[in-house]
Amino acid sequence: MPFADAGGAPDRASWGKGEDGGRGRAGAAGVSEERGVIDPRRIAAGFQSVRREIVNARIRRFLGRDGGAVLPLTAVFLVVALGVMALAIDLGRVFLVKSELQRAADAAALAGALGLVTPPGGLPGLTTMSPNCGRATALAQAVFTSNHADGLLLSMVNGTISLGIWNSGTGVFTDTGCAVPALVNAVQAVAQKTISLYFGGIITGSPTMPLSAQALVLVGSVGSVPP
């Protein structure tokens, strides 16, 4: 027990001493060994250390428990991401080649229609029907084979030129050739090409995709009429 003087005050020299004469444990708990008072800074530091240990332990437990599920989820995400990227690349290429085929068909049909009309002598700016299937077909084929699709020049293996009759009442084009030249009033051009897919074949099951486009031009009309 600490000694007291006559006034009842404890003897400071003996404060913090145990009955066995050794120092007590108050210093380790945040009690100053010199002054015998509690040091709040030491207590706060102790609490922070304990809290860090608790947080670290929880993180280690979380990683140890859920680490096995991270790899499968990552694999699934990568497969989905690669599939989307593959479709984007192949679809972009499909739309590009499709537009190139459409442009070739439009140009060929317009050129063929020009072969069915001739300007009358002495009347510039006017035209008259003078169906010539050979001339119309030759012009259409020449223009068609001057176009590119998928980085290559087109050939007539990739297209067909048809001459015939467009029935405006039924909206139907009939490929008659030049059986009756005076009745021929329309030219139809069809462009087609099969392209290889870079990645889409993995998803669709086919490494190629056939594409086609067509255009129909009436003699004396402006633009094209869908078949």
Rosetta blueprint (number, residue, H / E / L):
1 M L
2 P L
3 F L
4 A E
5 D L
6 A L
7 G L
8 G L
9 A L
10 P E
11 D L
12 R H
13 A H
14 S H
15 W L
16 G L
17 K E
18 G L
19 E L
20 D L
21 G L
22 G L
23 R E
24 G L
25 R L
26 A L
27 G L
28 A L
29 A L
30 G L
31 V E
32 S L
33 E L
34 E L
35 R L
36 G L
37 V L
38 I E
39 D L
40 P H
41 R H
42 R H
43 I H
44 A H
45 A H
46 G H
47 F H
48 Q H
49 S H
50 V H
51 R H
52 R H
53 E H
54 I H
55 V H
56 N H
57 A H
58 R H
59 I H
60 R H
61 R H
62 F H
63 L H
64 G H
65 R H
66 D H
67 G H
68 G H
69 A H
70 V H
71 L H
72 P H
73 L H
74 T H
75 A H
76 V H
77 F H
78 L H
79 V H
80 V H
81 A H
82 L H
83 G H
84 V H
85 M H
86 A H
87 L H
88 A H
89 I H
90 D H
91 L H
92 G H
93 R H
94 V H
95 F H
96 L H
97 V H
98 K H
99 S H
100 E H
101 L H
102 Q H
103 R H
104 A H
105 A H
106 D H
107 A H
108 A H
109 A H
110 L H
111 A H
112 G H
113 A H
114 L H
115 G L
116 L L
117 V E
118 T E
119 P L
120 P L
121 G L
122 G L
123 L L
124 P L
125 G L
126 L L
127 T L
128 T E
129 M E
130 S L
131 P L
132 N L
133 C H
134 G H
135 R H
136 A H
137 T H
138 A H
139 L H
140 A H
141 Q H
142 A H
143 V H
144 F H
145 T L
146 S L
147 N L
148 H E
149 A E
150 D L
151 G L
152 L E
153 L E
154 L L
155 S L
156 M H
157 V H
158 N H
159 G E
160 T E
161 I E
162 S E
163 L E
164 G E
165 I E
166 W E
167 N E
168 S L
169 G L
170 T L
171 G L
172 V E
173 F E
174 T E
175 D E
176 T L
177 G L
178 C L
179 A L
180 V L
181 P H
182 A H
183 L H
184 V L
185 N L
186 A E
187 V E
188 Q E
189 A E
190 V E
191 A E
192 Q E
193 K E
194 T E
195 I E
196 S E
197 L L
198 Y L
199 F L
200 G H
201 G H
202 I H
203 I H
204 T H
205 G L
206 S L
207 P L
208 T E
209 M E
210 P E
211 L E
212 S E
213 A E
214 Q E
215 A E
216 L E
217 V E
218 L E
219 V L
220 G L
221 S L
222 V L
223 G L
224 S L
225 V L
226 P L
227 P L
